[in-house]
Amino acid sequence: MTGYIPTLEQIDELHRKIAPSKAAYELVHTHCVIVATIGCQIVRRQNALFTRRCTLPKEAEVPPTAGVTGGHVPPRLLDEHLVLIGGLLHDIGTYRVFKHDGSDGEPLKFDGPHYVQHGLKGYEYLLNEGVDESIAQFARNHTGVGLTRETVESQGLPLPPADYVPMSLEQEVVMVADKYNSKSIPPKFLTAEAYTRKAARFGESNKREWLRLLERYGVLDVKPLAEQYHMRIAE
């Protein structure tokens, strides 16, 4: 470990330092809080499956946990605190891909062609701020269902050719959690089915990977969170 693991207070400071406006902070930070919350729900489900496999018959169905149904038993217990930190920081690079960032009086608008760079920009920002590599990777490796070098090159994405894919189960959980909430303006929640349709727009292999992730981590009921945050749900 060469950097520091930020506290919750330090995470908020990192957001406020880079946010160009109050509107940008509220959009991005709220999304990160939601994704961190969902990530922790997924972890609780995974850890319940892992723990209860020791006390239930193999064929027994484990009731829904933390709003998540289904999923497979993970190979180990997952670190909920790590997912919380990673979720709170995963989209911090988004502040640097606004076309209108709220500081000019215009409504927030993302720079579409360069939006895909937000993960790498967040990764670089966190490293420059002294955050440990293990945490900065949550920003780098969460886009879509994992960007491979092949995808970057074949689609001509404005990124250095490399694999931008989760390096741990915790990073993968944050990547999955991110798909349930969109920073569209206005922001919204997506059901698992809605993101399946979105994933399909990027190709059949992209859709298959999302379905594999759903099978592994289960399906989240987004209704309670949508009600809590007063956001609509894309079915």
C-alpha positions in Angstrom: 0.0 0.0 0.0 1.5 3.3 -1.1 -1.5 5.7 -0.5 -4.1 6.3 2.1 -7.6 4.9 2.5 -9.9 7.9 2.8 -12.4 8.3 5.6 -16.0 9.3 4.9 -15.2 12.9 5.7 -12.1 12.8 3.4 -14.2 11.3 0.6 -16.6 14.3 0.8 -13.6 16.6 0.8 -12.3 14.9 -2.4 -15.7 15.5 -4.0 -16.0 19.1 -3.0 -12.4 19.9 -4.1 -13.0 18.7 -7.7 -16.7 19.7 -8.1 -17.0 22.8 -10.3 -20.4 23.8 -8.9 -23.0 23.0 -6.3 -25.3 21.5 -9.0 -22.5 19.2 -10.2 -21.7 18.1 -6.7 -25.3 17.3 -5.9 -25.7 15.2 -9.1 -22.5 13.3 -8.9 -22.2 12.9 -5.1 -25.8 11.8 -4.8 -25.3 9.1 -7.5 -22.2 7.9 -5.7 -24.1 7.7 -2.4 -26.8 5.6 -4.1 -24.3 3.3 -5.8 -22.5 2.8 -2.5 -25.8 2.0 -0.8 -26.7 -0.5 -3.5 -23.2 -2.0 -3.4 -23.6 -2.6 0.3 -27.0 -4.3 -0.3 -25.4 -6.6 -2.8 -22.5 -7.4 -0.4 -25.0 -8.3 2.3 -26.8 -10.6 0.0 -23.5 -12.3 -1.1 -22.3 -12.7 2.5 -25.7 -14.1 3.5 -25.4 -16.7 0.8 -21.8 -17.5 1.9 -22.7 -17.8 5.5 -25.9 -19.7 5.3 -24.6 -22.3 2.9 -23.0 -23.8 6.1 -26.3 -24.0 7.9 -28.8 -24.8 5.2 -29.1 -27.9 2.9 -27.5 -27.2 -0.4 -30.8 -27.2 -2.3 -32.5 -24.8 0.2 -33.4 -21.3 -1.1 -32.1 -18.4 0.9 -34.8 -15.7 1.3 -34.2 -12.2 -0.2 -31.5 -10.3 1.6 -31.3 -6.4 1.7 -33.7 -6.1 -1.3 -31.7 -8.6 -3.4 -33.0 -11.9 -4.7 -31.1 -14.7 -6.2 -27.3 -14.8 -6.8 -24.7 -17.4 -6.3 -22.6 -18.2 -3.3 -19.3 -16.2 -3.6 -15.9 -17.8 -3.1 -15.3 -15.7 0.0 -16.9 -13.1 2.3 -16.9 -9.6 0.7 -15.6 -6.5 2.3 -18.6 -4.2 2.8 -16.6 -1.2 4.0 -14.3 -1.4 0.9 -17.4 -1.4 -1.3 -18.8 1.6 0.6 -15.6 3.6 0.0 -15.3 2.4 -3.7 -18.9 3.3 -4.4 -18.6 6.7 -2.9 -15.6 7.5 -5.1 -16.2 5.5 -8.3 -17.6 8.4 -10.3 -15.5 11.2 -9.0 -13.9 11.7 -12.5 -17.4 12.7 -13.9 -16.8 16.2 -12.7 -14.2 16.5 -15.5 -16.4 15.4 -18.4 -19.1 18.1 -18.2 -19.8 20.2 -21.3 -21.7 22.6 -19.0 -20.7 22.1 -15.4 -23.1 24.5 -13.7 -20.6 27.2 -13.1 -21.6 29.1 -16.2 -25.3 29.4 -15.4 -26.2 26.8 -18.0 -28.0 23.5 -17.1 -25.7 20.6 -16.4 -24.7 18.7 -19.6 -22.2 16.0 -20.1 -19.6 16.0 -22.9 -20.9 12.8 -24.6 -17.9 11.9 -26.8 -15.5 12.1 -23.9 -17.8 10.8 -21.2 -16.2 7.3 -21.4 -13.0 8.9 -20.0 -14.5 9.7 -16.6 -13.3 6.5 -15.0 -9.7 7.1 -16.0 -9.9 10.8 -15.0 -11.2 9.8 -11.6 -8.5 7.2 -11.2 -5.8 9.8 -12.0 -7.3 12.4 -9.7 -7.4 10.0 -6.8 -3.8 8.9 -7.3 -2.7 12.5 -7.5 -4.5 13.2 -4.2 -2.5 10.4 -2.6 -5.4 7.8 -2.4 -4.2 4.2 -2.5 -4.2 2.4 -5.8 -6.7 -0.2 -4.5 -9.3 2.5 -4.0 -8.5 4.5 -7.2 -9.2 1.4 -9.2 -12.9 1.6 -8.3 -13.0 4.7 -10.5 -10.9 3.2 -13.3 -12.7 -0.2 -13.6 -16.4 0.4 -13.4 -17.6 1.6 -16.8 -20.3 -0.5 -18.5 -19.8 -4.1 -17.7 -16.1 -3.9 -18.0 -14.2 -2.3 -20.9 -11.6 -4.6 -22.4 -8.6 -3.5 -24.5 -10.3 -5.2 -27.5 -13.4 -3.1 -27.0 -11.4 0.1 -26.6 -9.5 -0.6 -29.8 -12.3 -1.9 -32.0 -14.7 0.9 -31.1 -12.0 3.6 -31.3 -12.8 4.8 -27.8 -10.8 7.9 -26.6 -8.8 5.9 -24.0 -5.3 4.5 -23.9 -5.6 0.9 -25.1 -5.9 -1.3 -21.9 -8.3 -3.4 -20.0 -10.6 -1.3 -17.7 -12.2 -4.2 -15.9 -12.7 -5.0 -12.2 -9.7 -6.5 -10.4 -11.6 -7.8 -7.4 -15.1 -9.0 -6.3 -15.6 -5.6 -4.5 -14.8 -3.7 -7.7 -17.2 -5.9 -9.6 -20.0 -5.3 -7.1 -19.6 -1.5 -7.5 -19.7 -1.9 -11.3 -22.9 -3.8 -11.0 -24.4 -1.4 -8.5 -23.7 1.5 -10.8 -25.9 0.1 -13.5 -29.0 0.5 -11.3 -28.8 4.3 -11.2 -28.2 6.8 -14.0 -26.9 10.3 -13.8 -29.1 11.3 -16.7 -30.6 14.7 -16.2 -32.9 14.3 -14.3 -31.4 11.2 -12.8 -33.3 7.9 -12.6 -33.2 4.3 -11.4 -33.1 1.3 -13.8 -34.5 -2.1 -13.2 -32.3 -5.1 -14.0 -34.6 -5.6 -17.1 -34.1 -2.0 -18.2 -30.4 -2.2 -18.1 -30.5 -5.5 -19.9 -32.1 -3.6 -22.8 -29.5 -0.9 -22.5 -26.6 -3.4 -22.5 -28.0 -5.0 -25.6 -27.5 -1.7 -27.5 -23.8 -2.3 -27.2 -23.9 -5.8 -28.6 -25.0 -9.3 -27.7 -21.8 -10.1 -25.8 -22.4 -7.0 -23.7 -25.9 -8.2 -22.9 -24.6 -11.7 -22.1 -22.1 -10.3 -19.6 -24.7 -8.3 -17.8 -27.0 -11.4 -17.6 -24.0 -13.3 -16.2 -23.5 -10.6 -13.5 -27.2 -10.8 -12.6 -26.9 -14.5 -12.2 -23.9 -14.1 -10.0 -25.1 -11.2 -7.8 -28.8 -11.4 -7.9 -31.5 -8.8 -8.8 -32.1 -5.7 -6.8 -35.5 -4.2 -6.1 -35.0 -0.5 -6.9 -38.4 0.7 -5.8 -37.6 1.6 -2.2 -34.6 3.6 -3.2 -36.5 5.3 -6.0 -39.1 6.4 -3.5 -36.5 7.5 -1.0 -34.7 9.7 -3.6 -37.9 10.8 -5.5 -36.6 9.5 -8.8 -38.4 7.8 -11.5 -37.8 4.2 -12.5 -37.0 3.1 -16.1 -38.7 -0.2 -16.5 
